[in-house]
Amino acid sequence: MNLELFIAKRISSSAQRTFSKVIVTIAITGIALGLAVMIAAFAIVTGFQGQIRSKITGFSGAIQLVKYDLNTSLENNPIQLNDHAAQLLSKTPGIGHIQSFATKTGIISANDEIEGVVLKGVGTDFNWQFYKDKLVSGKTLTLNNDSIANEVMISQFLADRLKLKTGDNILMYFVQEPLRRRKFKISGIFDLGIEELDKMYVLGDLKVIQRLNNWKANEVGGYEIAVNDYKKIDTISSYIFQNAGEDLAAYSARERYPAIFDWLALLDVNAIVILVLMLLVAGINMISALLILILERTNMIGLLKALGAENLSIRKIFLYKASYLILRGMLIGNILGIGFCLIQQHFRIITLDQQSYYMNFVPIELHWSVVILLNAGTLIACVLMLLIPSMLVTRITPIKALRFK
């Protein structure tokens, strides 16, 4: 029989003084709120990172394979995928999908308004699933190998700015020698939620750009590569770069959009700061509660010492008692934290300004492994922090304790 645990249970079930009840309640509340905030913070940070990464990689691929040159403009130089590069991509593990693309700058004229844009041409190998989820109205492009589609998709940002809607016709001018003009019909309107992309890009047929640039049918601006595991994006990108050939270069999404990914990295720092602060608050509350409990039970400590109990045994009694309080707080914290995450995940009750945060709601991505680690870390950290104040038991002598009132 575990005597220390038995006594700790008896202490827990017995009546307590009003003051100690208040302190214990505050300690439990601190742990509950701290754990709930940690769970919510990590779920929100992970959700933000996942949502923005999926938008960036969905729009332009996790990796882009383009011509290796000093061209820094928004227009691509043509490449042909030789047998070596094609075989390399087909055998590289972790690659999910490969699709061709090309870009060309232009000017849209509509309703007495003009706007500079980049026409992104895509082919029949394009995966439309990402854009189907982002469609506001209309439909995606219908492409085939036998004819050129004179349709485009524009963003909600451009549609509002140029006063356009699905089915409208627009003129797009391409500044080259000689000046080219093309008439397009708007097949659909999308909303990525990232203003830097929404205000710039228009989706169209890759064959339009091939004709404007006098490219051959097998010449494209580059290839977008989707990966199965985002964590391996840098490894796969580096491998393709080193083995694709001297005239080809591979760039990951992190290299193409460093500002956005640097901002996402800062969110990890914020989550860690919240974790440390919440653990400190919970630990300090528990230390205060344990000290009050020890002082409240001074007579009991003196009696146990008079009966021959060792300091370590008495310390265990209060550590068991404190652990019980910690577990109560953690149970409440899990209910609050996980409950908030599930409600926000399904009902999106907390909204955001999309222009500032790239999305119109607080995203939640709850990983149970993270929840388990947060619970384990909270329990271990709090118990370790209580080892030092529990040493107060060693300073209490039987004679003084039995006289203590």
C-alpha positions as CSV (number, residue, x, y, z in Angstrom):
1,M,0.0,0.0,0.0
2,N,1.3,3.5,-0.9
3,L,1.0,5.4,2.4
4,E,1.8,8.8,0.9
5,L,-0.8,8.5,-1.8
6,F,-3.4,7.3,0.8
7,I,-2.7,10.3,3.0
8,A,-2.8,12.7,-0.1
9,K,-6.2,11.3,-1.0
10,R,-7.5,11.8,2.5
11,I,-6.2,15.4,2.4
12,S,-8.0,16.0,-0.9
13,S,-11.3,14.7,0.4
14,S,-11.2,16.5,3.7
15,A,-12.6,20.0,4.2
16,Q,-10.2,22.8,3.6
17,R,-10.0,26.3,5.0
18,T,-11.6,29.1,3.0
19,F,-8.3,30.8,2.2
20,S,-6.6,27.6,0.8
21,K,-9.7,26.9,-1.2
22,V,-9.4,30.2,-3.0
23,I,-5.6,29.7,-3.6
24,V,-6.2,26.2,-5.0
25,T,-9.0,27.4,-7.2
26,I,-6.8,30.1,-8.6
27,A,-4.0,27.6,-9.2
28,I,-6.4,25.1,-11.0
29,T,-7.8,28.0,-13.1
30,G,-4.3,29.2,-14.0
31,I,-3.3,25.7,-15.3
32,A,-6.6,25.3,-17.1
33,L,-6.4,28.6,-18.9
34,G,-2.7,28.2,-19.6
35,L,-3.1,24.8,-21.2
36,A,-6.2,26.0,-23.2
37,V,-4.3,29.0,-24.5
38,M,-1.3,26.8,-25.5
39,I,-3.5,24.3,-27.3
40,A,-5.4,27.1,-29.1
41,A,-2.2,29.0,-30.0
42,F,-0.4,26.0,-31.5
43,A,-3.6,25.0,-33.4
44,I,-4.0,28.5,-34.8
45,V,-0.3,28.9,-35.7
46,T,-0.3,25.5,-37.4
47,G,-3.5,26.4,-39.2
48,F,-2.1,29.7,-40.5
49,Q,1.0,28.1,-41.7
50,G,-0.9,25.2,-43.4
51,Q,-3.4,27.5,-45.1
52,I,-0.9,30.0,-46.5
53,R,1.5,27.2,-47.6
54,S,-1.3,25.4,-49.4
55,K,-2.3,28.7,-51.2
56,I,1.2,29.4,-52.3
57,T,2.0,25.9,-53.4
58,G,-1.4,25.5,-55.0
59,F,-1.0,28.6,-57.0
60,S,2.6,28.1,-58.3
61,G,3.6,24.6,-57.2
62,A,5.9,23.6,-54.3
63,I,8.9,23.7,-56.8
64,Q,9.3,25.4,-60.1
65,L,11.7,24.1,-62.8
66,V,12.7,26.9,-65.1
67,K,15.5,27.9,-67.4
68,Y,18.8,28.7,-65.6
69,D,19.7,32.2,-66.6
70,L,19.9,35.8,-65.2
71,N,16.3,36.6,-66.2
72,T,14.5,38.4,-63.4
73,S,11.5,39.6,-65.3
74,L,8.0,38.2,-64.9
75,E,8.2,36.5,-68.4
76,N,9.8,33.1,-68.8
77,N,12.5,32.1,-71.3
78,P,11.4,28.9,-73.1
79,I,12.7,25.4,-72.1
80,Q,12.3,22.0,-73.5
81,L,12.1,19.1,-71.1
82,N,14.8,16.8,-72.4
83,D,14.8,13.0,-71.8
84,H,17.3,13.3,-68.9
85,A,15.2,15.9,-67.0
86,A,12.0,14.0,-67.7
87,Q,13.5,10.8,-66.5
88,L,14.9,12.5,-63.4
89,L,11.5,13.9,-62.4
90,S,9.7,10.6,-63.0
91,K,12.2,8.8,-60.7
92,T,12.5,11.4,-58.0
93,P,10.6,10.1,-54.9
94,G,8.1,12.5,-53.2
95,I,6.9,14.2,-56.4
96,G,3.1,14.2,-56.7
97,H,2.3,16.0,-59.9
98,I,4.0,17.9,-62.7
99,Q,2.4,20.6,-64.9
100,S,3.7,23.0,-67.5
101,F,3.2,26.8,-67.4
102,A,4.4,30.1,-68.9
103,T,3.9,33.7,-67.9
104,K,3.6,36.9,-70.0
105,T,3.0,40.5,-68.9
106,G,0.0,42.4,-70.4
107,I,-2.5,45.1,-69.8
108,I,-6.2,44.6,-69.4
109,S,-8.6,47.2,-70.8
110,A,-12.2,47.0,-69.7
111,N,-15.0,49.5,-68.8
112,D,-12.6,52.5,-69.5
113,E,-10.2,51.0,-66.9
114,I,-6.8,49.5,-67.4
115,E,-4.7,47.2,-65.2
116,G,-1.3,45.7,-65.6
117,V,-1.3,41.9,-65.1
118,V,0.6,38.8,-65.7
119,L,-1.1,36.1,-67.9
120,K,-0.2,32.7,-66.5
121,G,-0.7,30.1,-69.2
122,V,-1.5,26.5,-68.2
123,G,-1.9,23.3,-70.2
124,T,-4.1,20.3,-70.3
125,D,-1.9,18.7,-67.6
126,F,-3.0,21.4,-65.1
127,N,-4.6,20.2,-61.8
128,W,-7.7,22.3,-61.3
129,Q,-8.6,21.1,-57.9
130,F,-7.0,24.0,-56.1
131,Y,-8.9,26.6,-58.1
132,K,-12.2,24.7,-57.9
133,D,-12.0,25.3,-54.1
134,K,-11.3,29.0,-54.7
135,L,-13.9,29.8,-57.3
136,V,-16.3,32.6,-56.5
137,S,-18.3,32.3,-59.7
138,G,-18.2,30.7,-63.1
139,K,-16.0,27.7,-63.9
140,T,-12.4,26.7,-64.6
141,L,-10.9,26.8,-68.1
142,T,-11.8,24.1,-70.6
143,L,-8.5,23.3,-72.4
144,N,-7.7,20.8,-75.2
145,N,-4.8,20.0,-77.4
146,D,-6.5,20.8,-80.7
147,S,-7.5,24.4,-80.3
148,I,-6.7,27.6,-78.4
149,A,-9.1,28.6,-75.6
150,N,-9.9,32.3,-75.7
151,E,-11.0,32.2,-72.1
152,V,-9.4,33.5,-68.9
153,M,-9.9,33.3,-65.2
154,I,-9.4,36.5,-63.2
155,S,-9.4,37.2,-59.4
156,Q,-12.2,38.8,-57.4
157,F,-9.7,41.7,-56.8
158,L,-9.4,42.5,-60.5
159,A,-13.1,41.9,-61.1
160,D,-14.0,44.5,-58.5
161,R,-11.4,46.9,-59.7
162,L,-12.3,46.6,-63.4
163,K,-16.1,46.2,-62.8
164,L,-16.2,42.8,-64.5
165,K,-18.2,39.6,-64.0
166,T,-18.3,36.1,-65.4
167,G,-19.1,36.0,-69.1
168,D,-17.8,39.5,-69.8
169,N,-15.2,40.1,-72.6
170,I,-11.9,41.9,-72.0
171,L,-9.1,43.1,-74.2
172,M,-5.6,42.3,-73.2
173,Y,-2.6,44.1,-74.8
174,F,0.8,42.5,-74.9
175,V,3.7,45.0,-75.2
176,Q,6.0,43.5,-77.8
177,E,7.1,44.2,-81.3
178,P,4.7,44.4,-82.9
179,L,2.0,45.2,-80.2
180,R,-0.4,42.3,-79.9
181,R,-4.0,42.4,-78.8
182,R,-6.2,39.5,-77.8
183,K,-9.9,39.3,-76.8
184,F,-10.8,37.0,-74.0
185,K,-14.0,35.9,-72.3
186,I,-14.1,35.5,-68.5
187,S,-14.9,31.9,-67.7
188,G,-14.5,32.2,-63.9
189,I,-13.6,34.4,-61.0
190,F,-11.4,33.1,-58.1
191,D,-10.3,34.5,-54.8
192,L,-6.9,33.3,-53.5
193,G,-7.0,35.6,-50.5
194,I,-3.3,36.7,-51.1
195,E,-3.5,40.2,-52.5
196,E,0.0,40.1,-54.0
197,L,-1.2,37.3,-56.3
198,D,-4.8,38.3,-56.7
199,K,-4.0,41.7,-58.1
200,M,-1.4,40.4,-60.6
201,Y,-2.2,37.1,-62.1
202,V,-4.8,36.0,-64.8
203,L,-5.1,32.4,-65.8
204,G,-5.3,31.5,-69.5
205,D,-4.3,28.9,-72.1
206,L,-0.6,28.1,-72.4
207,K,-1.0,27.9,-76.2
208,V,-1.8,31.7,-76.3
209,I,1.6,32.5,-74.9
210,Q,3.3,30.0,-77.2
211,R,1.7,31.7,-80.2
212,L,2.5,35.2,-79.0
213,N,6.2,34.3,-78.3
214,N,6.5,32.2,-81.5
215,W,7.5,29.1,-79.4
216,K,7.3,25.6,-80.6
217,A,4.6,23.3,-79.3
218,N,7.0,21.5,-76.9
219,E,8.4,24.8,-75.5
220,V,7.1,26.1,-72.2
221,G,8.1,28.6,-69.6
222,G,8.7,26.0,-66.9
223,Y,7.2,23.2,-64.8
224,E,5.4,23.3,-61.5
225,I,6.1,20.4,-59.3
226,A,3.8,19.3,-56.4
227,V,5.4,17.3,-53.6
228,N,3.7,14.7,-51.3
229,D,5.4,15.9,-48.1
230,Y,6.0,19.6,-47.6
231,K,8.7,19.0,-45.1
232,K,10.8,17.5,-47.9
233,I,10.4,20.4,-50.3
234,D,14.0,21.8,-49.8
235,T,15.6,18.3,-50.1
236,I,13.7,17.5,-53.3
237,S,14.3,21.0,-54.8
238,S,18.0,20.8,-54.1
239,Y,18.2,17.3,-55.6
240,I,16.5,18.4,-58.8
241,F,18.6,21.5,-59.1
242,Q,21.8,19.5,-58.9
243,N,20.8,16.8,-61.3
244,A,18.5,18.4,-63.9
245,G,21.3,19.8,-66.0
246,E,23.2,23.0,-66.5
247,D,20.4,24.8,-68.4
248,L,17.7,24.1,-65.8
249,A,17.2,25.4,-62.3
250,A,14.7,24.4,-59.5
251,Y,13.4,26.9,-57.0
252,S,11.2,26.0,-54.0
253,A,8.2,28.1,-52.8
254,R,10.3,29.3,-49.9
255,E,12.9,30.7,-52.3
256,R,10.3,32.4,-54.5
257,Y,8.3,34.0,-51.7
258,P,10.9,34.5,-48.9
259,A,8.9,37.4,-47.2
260,I,5.8,35.3,-46.7
261,F,7.7,32.3,-45.4
262,D,9.8,34.4,-43.1
263,W,6.6,35.8,-41.6
264,L,5.3,32.2,-41.1
265,A,8.6,31.3,-39.3
266,L,8.0,34.2,-36.9
267,L,4.7,32.6,-35.9
268,D,6.7,29.7,-34.4
269,V,8.6,32.1,-32.2
270,N,5.3,33.6,-31.0
271,A,3.9,30.2,-30.1
272,I,7.0,29.3,-28.1
273,V,6.8,32.6,-26.2
274,I,3.2,31.9,-25.4
275,L,4.2,28.4,-24.2
276,V,6.9,29.6,-21.9
277,L,4.7,32.4,-20.4
278,M,1.8,30.1,-19.8
279,L,4.0,27.5,-18.2
280,L,5.5,30.1,-15.9
281,V,2.1,31.4,-14.9
282,A,0.8,27.9,-14.2
283,G,4.0,27.0,-12.3
284,I,3.9,30.1,-10.1
285,N,0.3,29.5,-9.3
286,M,1.0,25.9,-8.3
287,I,4.0,27.0,-6.2
288,S,1.8,29.4,-4.3
289,A,-0.9,26.8,-3.8
290,L,1.6,24.2,-2.5
291,L,3.1,26.6,0.0
292,I,-0.3,27.4,1.3
293,L,-1.2,23.7,1.6
294,I,2.1,23.0,3.5
295,L,1.5,25.8,5.9
296,E,-2.1,24.7,6.4
297,R,-0.9,21.2,7.3
298,T,2.0,22.1,9.5
299,N,0.5,20.3,12.5
300,M,0.0,17.1,10.4
301,I,3.7,17.4,9.2
302,G,4.9,17.7,12.8
303,L,2.8,14.7,13.9
304,L,4.1,12.6,11.0
305,K,7.7,13.5,11.8
306,A,7.1,12.7,15.5
307,L,5.9,9.2,14.4
308,G,9.1,8.7,12.4
309,A,8.1,9.8,8.9
310,E,11.0,10.9,6.7
311,N,11.1,14.3,4.9
312,L,11.0,12.6,1.5
313,S,7.9,10.6,2.4
314,I,6.1,13.8,3.6
315,R,7.2,15.7,0.5
316,K,5.7,12.9,-1.6
317,I,2.3,13.5,0.1
318,F,2.2,17.1,-1.0
319,L,3.6,16.4,-4.5
320,Y,0.8,13.8,-4.9
321,K,-1.7,16.4,-3.8
322,A,-0.3,19.0,-6.1
323,S,-0.2,16.5,-9.0
324,Y,-3.9,15.8,-8.4
325,L,-4.6,19.6,-8.6
326,I,-2.5,19.9,-11.8
327,L,-4.4,17.0,-13.4
328,R,-7.7,18.6,-12.6
329,G,-6.6,21.9,-14.1
330,M,-5.3,20.0,-17.2
331,L,-8.6,18.2,-17.7
332,I,-10.5,21.5,-17.6
333,G,-7.9,23.1,-19.9
334,N,-8.2,20.3,-22.5
335,I,-12.0,20.7,-22.5
336,L,-11.7,24.4,-23.0
337,G,-8.8,24.4,-25.6
338,I,-10.0,21.4,-27.7
339,G,-13.6,22.6,-27.5
340,F,-12.7,26.0,-28.8
341,C,-10.6,24.5,-31.6
342,L,-13.4,22.2,-32.7
343,I,-16.0,25.0,-32.6
344,Q,-13.8,27.4,-34.6
345,Q,-12.8,24.6,-37.0
346,H,-16.4,23.8,-37.9
347,F,-18.3,27.1,-37.5
348,R,-15.5,29.7,-38.1
349,I,-17.0,32.1,-35.5
350,I,-13.9,34.3,-35.3
351,T,-13.3,36.2,-38.6
352,L,-10.3,38.1,-39.9
353,D,-9.5,40.9,-42.3
354,Q,-8.4,38.9,-45.4
355,Q,-6.3,41.8,-46.8
356,S,-4.1,41.7,-43.7
357,Y,-4.1,37.9,-42.9
358,Y,-4.6,36.3,-46.3
359,M,-7.8,34.6,-45.1
360,N,-11.2,35.7,-43.7
361,F,-11.3,33.4,-40.6
362,V,-9.0,32.0,-38.0
363,P,-7.8,28.7,-39.3
364,I,-7.4,25.7,-37.0
365,E,-5.2,22.7,-37.5
366,L,-5.4,20.4,-34.5
367,H,-2.8,17.6,-34.2
368,W,-3.4,15.2,-31.4
369,S,0.3,14.5,-31.1
370,V,0.8,18.2,-30.2
371,V,-2.0,18.1,-27.7
372,I,-0.4,15.0,-26.0
373,L,3.0,16.7,-25.9
374,L,1.6,19.9,-24.4
375,N,-0.2,17.9,-21.7
376,A,2.9,15.9,-20.9
377,G,5.1,19.0,-21.0
378,T,2.8,20.9,-18.7
379,L,2.6,18.1,-16.2
380,I,6.3,17.5,-16.1
381,A,7.2,21.2,-15.9
382,C,4.8,21.9,-13.1
383,V,5.9,18.9,-11.0
384,L,9.5,19.8,-11.5
385,M,8.8,23.4,-10.4
386,L,7.2,22.1,-7.3
387,L,10.2,20.1,-6.1
388,I,11.9,23.2,-4.6
389,P,9.0,24.6,-2.6
390,S,8.2,21.1,-1.3
391,M,11.6,21.3,0.5
392,L,9.9,23.6,3.0
393,V,8.8,20.4,4.7
394,T,12.4,19.7,5.8
395,R,12.5,23.1,7.7
396,I,9.6,22.2,9.9
397,T,10.5,20.6,13.2
398,P,8.0,18.4,15.2
399,I,8.0,20.5,18.4
400,K,7.3,23.8,16.6
401,A,4.8,22.2,14.3
402,L,2.7,20.7,17.0
403,R,2.6,24.1,18.7
404,F,1.6,25.8,15.4
405,K,-2.0,27.0,15.2
